Amino acid sequence: MLDAWKEFLCGKRSRGDVLRFGQYLMHNLISLHTDLVHKTYKHGGYKVRKISDPKPRILHIAPVRDRFLHHAVHRILYPFFNRKFQCDSFSSRKGKGIHKAMNRFRKFVYIVSKNNKKQCWVLKCDIRKFFANINHDILLSILKKYIVDTDIVWLCEGIIRSFETEKGARKGLPFGNLTSQLFANVYMNEFDQFVKHALKAKYFIRYADDFAFLSNEKRDLENIIPTIQKFFKEKLKLSLHENKLFIKTIGSGVDFLGWVHFPDHRVLRTATKRRMLKRIQKSPTPETLNSYLGLLKHGNAHKLQLKILHVHSE
């Protein structure tokens, strides 16, 4: 717990609730440890904050005592589960991330298209209200397959049951808990394993609830859609977002992970461009500018970089 506290403090030292907790650190840690040992620990309630990320989201913030415990749990369970995950799952994993996912996607395009000599089709899918629909009972049954220690399962259950999308729904993970990112990957790992071992799909990539299949044959991608839908419905109680499901050629431009991908380049999504320019005009700070310029380095956006510098200089 002391090691977890040192890591938890990074970037949070000046926050009021963290300072208050740290003022009586040993008392608070001993109290929390006692509650865990005697299984009297109860998760606190959540504060709600609305954010735009870029679409509107509701962030649920747990008390610092619980956030610290999430960190302590995550630092022990993450290395164990990370070894179980497929290599083409890129969300919330060390050494992975969105830019690695985009580069992997580009590599798959080159392989499938034989360096742009063959047609490359992409099936792009998105899960409807992913975090809000993660089923608690299914998640716990998955955790129990891997974790034999009943104390750890009890603690995980306490964290999972601390939040519900609706009262009595027994589903939903709070968008804000560090453990939610791990539990979401554990949940979706069931799908990743199904794709690799049952569907035997070679060219599949997932980032959170966003995923894509690549193939030379459009018919092959059309045929797996009902199978995927059935798996989500029966095994994970999830459904695909019909409006965000499409099959396109890479030559026509595939919108994936915030960029539109073509055979030999990628450009930023139009909506992202507008939002970026609007934010720079509203808040032309060096931090905002450098953040977006850093983002644009990962695609073909030289003209957009010049436009941003022009807007910033006005």
C-alpha positions in Angstrom: 0.0 0.0 0.0 2.9 2.4 0.7 4.4 1.6 -2.7 1.0 2.2 -4.3 0.7 5.6 -2.5 4.0 6.8 -3.9 2.8 6.0 -7.4 -0.7 7.4 -6.8 0.8 10.8 -5.8 2.3 11.4 -9.2 0.6 14.5 -10.7 -1.8 14.8 -7.8 0.2 16.3 -4.9 -1.5 19.7 -5.1 -5.1 18.4 -5.1 -7.1 19.2 -2.0 -8.6 15.8 -1.3 -5.2 14.1 -1.8 -3.5 16.6 0.5 -6.1 16.0 3.2 -5.8 12.2 2.9 -2.0 12.5 3.0 -2.0 14.7 6.1 -3.0 11.6 8.1 -1.6 9.1 5.8 -0.6 6.3 8.2 -3.9 6.5 10.0 -5.8 6.3 6.8 -3.8 3.4 5.3 -4.0 1.4 8.6 -7.8 2.1 8.7 -8.2 1.0 5.1 -6.0 -2.1 5.6 -8.1 -3.1 8.6 -11.3 -2.8 6.7 -9.8 -5.0 3.9 -8.5 -7.6 6.4 -11.9 -7.9 8.2 -13.9 -7.5 4.9 -15.7 -4.5 6.3 -14.6 -2.2 3.4 -17.4 -0.3 1.7 -16.8 1.7 -1.5 -17.8 5.4 -1.2 -20.2 7.3 -3.5 -19.3 9.1 -6.7 -19.3 12.7 -7.6 -20.5 13.5 -11.2 -18.7 15.8 -13.6 -19.7 16.4 -17.2 -16.9 16.6 -19.8 -16.5 16.7 -23.6 -14.0 14.1 -24.7 -14.8 15.1 -27.5 -18.4 13.9 -27.2 -20.2 14.6 -24.0 -19.5 12.1 -21.2 -20.3 11.8 -17.6 -17.3 11.3 -15.4 -17.9 9.6 -12.1 -15.2 10.5 -9.5 -14.7 8.3 -6.4 -13.4 9.6 -3.0 -9.6 9.7 -2.8 -9.6 6.7 -0.4 -11.2 4.5 -3.1 -9.2 6.0 -6.0 -6.1 5.1 -4.1 -7.3 1.5 -3.6 -8.2 1.3 -7.3 -4.5 2.2 -8.0 -3.3 -0.4 -5.5 -5.5 -3.1 -7.1 -4.6 -2.1 -10.7 -0.8 -2.2 -10.1 -1.1 -5.8 -8.9 -3.7 -7.2 -11.3 -2.6 -5.3 -14.5 0.7 -7.2 -15.0 -1.1 -10.6 -14.5 -3.9 -9.8 -17.0 -1.7 -8.0 -19.5 0.0 -11.3 -20.2 -3.4 -12.8 -21.1 -4.4 -10.1 -23.6 -4.0 -10.4 -27.3 -1.2 -8.4 -28.9 -3.6 -6.5 -31.2 -5.5 -5.0 -28.2 -4.1 -1.5 -27.8 -6.3 0.5 -25.3 -5.1 1.3 -21.7 -1.9 -0.9 -22.0 1.7 0.1 -21.4 3.7 0.2 -24.6 0.6 0.3 -26.7 -1.8 3.3 -27.2 -3.6 4.9 -30.0 -0.6 5.8 -32.2 0.8 2.2 -32.0 -2.7 1.0 -33.0 -2.8 3.3 -36.0 0.7 2.1 -37.1 -0.4 -1.5 -36.7 -3.5 -0.8 -38.8 -1.3 0.7 -41.6 0.9 -2.4 -41.5 -2.2 -4.6 -41.9 -3.3 -2.5 -44.9 0.1 -3.0 -46.6 0.0 -6.8 -45.9 -3.6 -7.4 -47.0 -3.3 -5.1 -50.1 0.1 -6.7 -51.0 1.6 -3.1 -51.0 -1.5 -1.6 -52.7 -1.6 -4.2 -55.5 -4.8 -5.8 -54.3 -8.1 -4.5 -52.9 -8.2 -4.1 -49.2 -11.7 -4.1 -47.5 -12.2 -2.9 -43.9 -15.0 -3.9 -41.6 -15.2 -1.2 -38.9 -17.4 -1.8 -35.8 -18.3 0.1 -32.6 -20.1 -1.1 -29.4 -23.2 0.7 -28.3 -22.7 2.4 -24.9 -19.9 0.1 -24.0 -19.0 1.1 -20.4 -22.7 1.6 -19.5 -23.6 -1.9 -20.6 -20.8 -4.1 -19.1 -22.7 -6.8 -17.2 -21.4 -7.2 -13.6 -22.3 -10.9 -13.3 -20.5 -11.8 -16.6 -17.5 -9.7 -15.7 -17.2 -11.4 -12.3 -17.6 -14.8 -13.8 -14.7 -14.0 -16.2 -12.5 -12.8 -13.3 -13.2 -16.0 -11.4 -11.8 -18.0 -14.3 -8.4 -16.4 -13.8 -8.3 -15.5 -10.1 -8.5 -18.3 -7.5 -7.9 -16.1 -4.5 -11.4 -15.4 -3.0 -10.2 -12.3 -1.2 -9.2 -10.7 -4.4 -12.5 -11.6 -6.1 -14.4 -10.2 -3.1 -12.5 -6.9 -3.4 -13.0 -6.7 -7.2 -16.7 -7.4 -6.7 -17.0 -4.5 -4.2 -15.4 -2.1 -6.7 -17.6 -3.4 -9.6 -20.8 -3.3 -7.6 -20.1 0.2 -6.3 -21.6 1.6 -9.5 -24.7 0.9 -11.7 -26.0 2.6 -14.8 -29.5 2.3 -13.3 -30.5 1.2 -9.8 -30.8 -2.6 -9.8 -29.4 -3.0 -13.3 -26.3 -4.8 -12.2 -24.4 -3.4 -15.2 -22.1 -0.4 -16.0 -18.6 0.6 -15.1 -17.9 4.3 -14.1 -16.0 6.3 -16.7 -13.3 7.6 -14.4 -12.1 4.6 -12.3 -8.6 3.3 -13.2 -9.9 -0.2 -12.6 -12.7 0.3 -15.1 -10.1 0.4 -17.9 -8.6 -2.9 -16.8 -12.0 -4.6 -16.2 -13.1 -3.4 -19.7 -10.1 -5.0 -21.3 -10.7 -8.2 -19.3 -14.3 -8.2 -20.5 -13.4 -7.6 -24.2 -10.5 -10.1 -24.0 -13.3 -12.8 -24.3 -14.1 -11.3 -27.7 -10.4 -11.0 -28.7 -9.8 -14.7 -27.9 -13.0 -15.6 -29.9 -11.8 -13.6 -32.9 -8.3 -15.2 -32.9 -9.2 -18.8 -32.1 -12.8 -19.3 -33.4 -12.9 -16.9 -36.3 -9.2 -17.3 -36.9 -9.0 -13.7 -38.1 -5.4 -12.7 -38.8 -6.0 -9.0 -39.5 -8.0 -7.7 -36.5 -7.2 -4.7 -34.3 -9.1 -3.3 -31.3 -8.9 -0.1 -29.3 -11.4 -0.1 -26.4 -14.8 -0.6 -28.0 -13.6 0.4 -31.5 -12.3 -2.5 -33.7 -11.7 -3.4 -37.3 -11.2 -6.5 -39.5 -9.2 -6.3 -42.8 -9.6 -8.7 -45.8 -9.2 -9.0 -49.5 -12.7 -10.4 -49.8 -15.8 -8.2 -48.9 -18.0 -11.3 -48.7 -15.8 -12.8 -45.9 -16.3 -9.6 -43.8 -20.1 -9.6 -44.5 -20.3 -13.2 -43.4 -18.7 -12.6 -40.0 -21.0 -9.8 -39.0 -23.9 -12.0 -37.8 -21.4 -14.2 -35.9 -20.0 -11.2 -34.1 -23.4 -9.9 -33.3 -24.5 -13.3 -31.9 -21.3 -13.5 -29.7 -21.9 -10.1 -28.2 -25.5 -10.7 -27.5 -25.2 -14.2 -26.0 -21.8 -14.0 -24.3 -21.3 -10.4 -23.2 -24.8 -8.9 -23.4 -23.5 -6.1 -25.7 -24.6 -4.9 -29.1 -23.0 -3.3 -32.1 -23.7 0.3 -33.0 -25.6 -0.1 -36.3 -24.9 3.5 -37.4 -21.1 3.0 -36.9 -20.8 -0.4 -38.7 -19.6 -0.2 -42.3 -17.5 -2.1 -44.8 -15.3 0.1 -47.1 -12.2 -0.1 -49.3 -9.1 1.5 -47.9 -8.9 3.5 -51.2 -12.2 5.3 -50.4 -10.9 6.3 -46.9 -11.6 4.5 -43.6 -12.5 6.5 -40.5 -10.8 4.8 -37.6 -9.4 6.1 -34.3 -9.9 9.7 -35.2 -8.1 9.6 -38.5 -9.3 8.8 -42.1 -6.9 6.2 -43.5 -5.9 5.8 -47.1 -3.5 3.3 -48.7 -0.4 5.5 -48.4 -1.4 8.3 -45.9 -3.9 9.4 -43.3 -5.7 12.7 -42.6 -7.4 14.1 -39.6 -11.2 13.6 -39.4 -13.0 16.8 -40.5 -14.9 17.1 -37.2 -11.7 16.9 -35.3 -10.1 19.7 -37.4 -13.0 22.0 -36.7 -12.9 21.3 -33.0 -9.2 21.8 -32.9 -9.3 25.2 -34.6 -12.2 26.3 -32.5 -10.4 25.4 -29.3 -7.2 27.1 -30.3 -9.1 30.3 -31.1 -10.9 30.1 -27.7 -7.8 29.1 -25.7 -4.5 30.0 -27.6 -2.1 28.8 -24.9 1.3 27.2 -25.8 0.1 24.0 -24.0 -2.9 23.7 -26.3 -0.9 24.5 -29.4 1.9 22.0 -28.7 -0.6 19.3 -27.8 -2.3 19.6 -31.2 0.9 20.0 -33.1 2.2 16.8 -31.4 -1.0 15.0 -32.5 -0.6 16.1 -36.1 2.9 14.6 -36.4 1.2 11.2 -36.6 -0.4 11.9 -40.0 -0.3 13.8 -43.2 -1.2 17.3 -41.9 1.4 19.8 -43.0 -1.1 22.3 -44.3 -3.2 21.9 -41.2 -0.1 22.6 -39.0 0.5 25.8 -40.9 -3.1 26.8 -40.5 -3.0 26.2 -36.8 0.2 28.3 -36.5 -1.5 31.1 -38.5 -4.6 31.0 -36.3 -2.4 31.1 -33.2 -0.5 34.1 -34.4 -3.6 36.2 -35.2 
